């Protein structure tokens, strides 16, 4: 049985326990950053840049990046009022 697996957070390879979550991997990378993720100040993304579910068990070779959370304070519901160039 596999006891640990290699994953990557912000380009750094880490060994985490089998069954670890993305948040566990971030905590191994930087406990302060993991706390920021838990508070919603930072977001964990996968190798494609899509938000990762930090509570789901990950697989060996997973690649994650930490990014600041960006709040959208303005977003139009439709294209009303916008003219094409």
Backbone as CSV, one residue per row, in Angstrom:
resi,resn,N_x,N_y,N_z,CA_x,CA_y,CA_z,C_x,C_y,C_z
1,UNK,0.844,-1.188,0.000,0.000,0.000,0.000,0.888,1.250,0.000
2,UNK,0.490,2.233,-0.797,1.255,3.471,-0.897,1.052,4.293,0.368
3,UNK,2.154,4.705,0.977,2.094,5.477,2.209,2.130,6.983,1.938
4,UNK,2.840,7.374,0.856,2.907,8.795,0.519,2.873,8.951,-0.995
5,UNK,2.627,10.167,-1.409,2.583,10.451,-2.843,3.160,11.835,-3.096
6,UNK,3.688,12.005,-4.291,4.306,13.269,-4.694,3.256,14.136,-5.358
7,UNK,3.146,15.390,-4.905,2.269,16.391,-5.509,3.056,17.682,-5.627
8,UNK,2.485,18.666,-6.295,3.183,19.924,-6.524,2.289,21.098,-6.147
9,UNK,2.856,22.017,-5.389,2.155,23.242,-5.014,3.077,24.402,-5.387
10,UNK,2.570,25.280,-6.234,3.347,26.422,-6.732,4.710,25.984,-7.263
11,UNK,4.732,24.843,-7.954,5.942,24.368,-8.593,6.884,23.589,-7.697
12,UNK,6.575,23.475,-6.432,7.455,22.743,-5.514,6.898,21.351,-5.240
13,UNK,7.726,20.339,-5.446,7.320,18.971,-5.175,7.283,18.694,-3.683
14,UNK,6.222,18.017,-3.267,6.035,17.684,-1.851,5.564,16.242,-1.748
15,UNK,5.937,15.577,-0.680,5.401,14.257,-0.395,4.341,14.408,0.680
16,UNK,3.140,13.931,0.375,2.028,13.980,1.331,1.497,12.566,1.521
17,UNK,0.776,12.358,2.589,0.217,11.040,2.887,-0.824,10.652,1.845
18,UNK,-0.883,9.378,1.555,-1.932,8.877,0.672,-3.281,9.258,1.275
19,UNK,-4.205,9.703,0.443,-5.517,10.134,0.918,-5.570,11.593,1.323
20,UNK,-4.464,12.319,1.153,-4.425,13.743,1.511,-5.331,14.553,0.593
21,UNK,-5.731,15.715,1.073,-6.541,16.643,0.285,-5.639,17.754,-0.246
22,UNK,-6.190,18.579,-1.124,-5.433,19.724,-1.622,-5.050,20.648,-0.466
23,UNK,-5.945,20.797,0.506,-5.618,21.648,1.655,-4.468,21.045,2.461
24,UNK,-4.425,19.731,2.586,-3.293,19.078,3.253,-1.993,19.375,2.511
25,UNK,-2.040,19.327,1.190,-0.854,19.608,0.384,-0.407,21.059,0.573
26,UNK,-1.364,21.978,0.578,-1.025,23.384,0.798,-0.442,23.565,2.196
27,UNK,-0.992,22.877,3.181,-0.481,22.980,4.553,0.963,22.478,4.631
28,UNK,1.288,21.418,3.882,2.665,20.920,3.834,3.583,21.932,3.149
29,UNK,3.040,22.656,2.187,3.795,23.680,1.464,4.036,24.908,2.330
30,UNK,2.946,25.398,2.967,3.023,26.622,3.777,1.794,26.702,4.682
31,UNK,1.970,26.463,5.982,0.821,26.499,6.895,0.078,27.833,6.908
32,UNK,0.797,28.930,6.741,0.155,30.246,6.726,-0.740,30.380,5.493
33,UNK,-0.268,29.892,4.360,-1.076,29.930,3.136,-2.316,29.048,3.284
34,UNK,-2.163,27.897,3.948,-3.316,27.016,4.172,-4.364,27.714,5.035
35,UNK,-3.919,28.461,6.025,-4.861,29.219,6.851,-5.580,30.269,6.013
36,UNK,-4.859,30.920,5.088,-5.476,31.917,4.205,-6.520,31.262,3.298
37,UNK,-6.244,30.040,2.836,-7.224,29.297,2.024,-8.455,29.006,2.873
38,UNK,-8.245,28.562,4.099,-9.363,28.243,4.992,-10.228,29.463,5.283
39,UNK,-9.598,30.638,5.334,-10.343,31.879,5.581,-10.969,32.447,4.314
40,UNK,-10.672,31.857,3.161,-11.226,32.340,1.902,-10.446,33.483,1.280
41,UNK,-9.256,33.759,1.785,-8.443,34.843,1.243,-7.645,34.416,0.022
42,UNK,-7.386,33.123,-0.100,-6.664,32.578,-1.240,-7.460,31.401,-1.782
43,UNK,-7.210,31.085,-3.051,-7.900,29.997,-3.729,-6.847,29.021,-4.247
44,UNK,-7.158,27.748,-4.174,-6.301,26.716,-4.744,-6.859,26.378,-6.116
45,UNK,-5.999,26.420,-7.138,-6.420,26.051,-8.483,-5.658,24.814,-8.924
46,UNK,-6.249,24.103,-9.891,-5.577,22.922,-10.433,-4.626,23.348,-11.549
47,UNK,-4.060,22.375,-12.238,-3.074,22.670,-13.280,-3.651,23.460,-14.444
48,UNK,-4.983,23.470,-14.575,-5.635,24.227,-15.651,-6.043,25.623,-15.216
49,UNK,-5.865,25.916,-13.931,-6.269,27.221,-13.416,-7.686,27.256,-12.912
50,UNK,-8.327,26.091,-12.827,-9.697,26.022,-12.320,-9.681,25.822,-10.802
51,UNK,-10.626,26.408,-10.087,-10.660,26.229,-8.625,-10.753,24.744,-8.264
52,UNK,-9.947,24.346,-7.298,-9.931,22.953,-6.837,-10.745,22.830,-5.556
53,UNK,-11.417,21.718,-5.405,-12.126,21.422,-4.164,-11.080,20.951,-3.169
54,UNK,-10.801,21.746,-2.164,-9.696,21.459,-1.243,-10.015,20.348,-0.253
55,UNK,-11.253,19.862,-0.225,-11.652,18.829,0.730,-11.662,17.426,0.129
56,UNK,-11.432,17.305,-1.169,-11.494,16.015,-1.859,-10.097,15.384,-1.875
57,UNK,-9.989,14.075,-1.622,-8.683,13.412,-1.711,-8.070,13.595,-3.098
58,UNK,-6.763,13.788,-3.130,-6.056,14.051,-4.387,-5.273,12.817,-4.823
59,UNK,-4.773,12.858,-6.048,-3.990,11.763,-6.604,-2.538,12.176,-6.714
60,UNK,-1.674,11.171,-6.748,-0.239,11.427,-6.945,-0.053,12.211,-8.239
61,UNK,0.855,13.159,-8.222,1.149,13.973,-9.396,0.271,15.196,-9.547
62,UNK,-0.666,15.405,-8.627,-1.550,16.574,-8.709,-0.714,17.855,-8.670
63,UNK,-1.171,18.841,-9.419,-0.488,20.131,-9.501,-1.462,21.212,-9.063
64,UNK,-1.029,22.013,-8.092,-1.869,23.085,-7.561,-1.118,24.402,-7.553
65,UNK,-1.875,25.471,-7.682,-1.340,26.834,-7.546,-2.200,27.576,-6.547
66,UNK,-1.573,28.458,-5.809,-2.290,29.335,-4.882,-2.424,30.698,-5.532
67,UNK,-3.631,31.211,-5.545,-3.877,32.532,-6.125,-4.702,33.353,-5.144
68,UNK,-4.563,34.673,-5.193,-5.406,35.509,-4.326,-6.865,35.397,-4.761
69,UNK,-7.751,35.496,-3.819,-9.184,35.493,-4.144,-9.540,36.848,-4.726
70,UNK,-10.249,36.823,-5.816,-10.669,38.069,-6.462,-12.177,38.148,-6.393
71,UNK,-12.665,39.128,-5.689,-14.109,39.330,-5.604,-14.565,40.113,-6.816
72,UNK,-15.645,39.656,-7.384,-16.247,40.390,-8.496,-17.283,41.324,-7.902
73,UNK,-16.967,42.589,-7.928,-17.893,43.563,-7.364,-18.872,44.077,-8.402
74,UNK,-18.575,43.823,-9.668,-19.463,44.285,-10.714,-19.487,43.256,-11.826
75,UNK,-20.661,42.850,-12.220,-20.805,41.930,-13.343,-22.161,42.169,-13.987
76,UNK,-22.167,42.539,-15.241,-23.453,42.768,-15.907,-24.221,41.458,-16.071
77,UNK,-25.550,41.550,-15.968,-26.396,40.381,-16.154,-26.511,40.008,-17.622
78,UNK,-26.385,40.997,-18.481,-26.476,40.740,-19.916,-25.666,41.804,-20.642
79,UNK,-25.796,41.864,-21.932,-25.040,42.819,-22.730,-25.769,44.140,-22.923
80,UNK,-26.860,44.358,-22.214,-27.625,45.591,-22.359,-26.722,46.791,-22.072
81,UNK,-26.777,47.737,-22.947,-25.998,48.957,-22.736,-24.599,48.882,-23.311
82,UNK,-24.217,47.747,-23.856,-22.884,47.604,-24.426,-23.015,47.526,-25.938
83,UNK,-22.189,48.293,-26.608,-22.236,48.298,-28.059,-20.990,47.604,-28.592
84,UNK,-21.155,46.857,-29.649,-20.012,46.192,-30.298,-19.184,47.271,-30.981
85,UNK,-17.880,47.090,-31.010,-16.997,48.077,-31.692,-17.196,48.081,-33.181
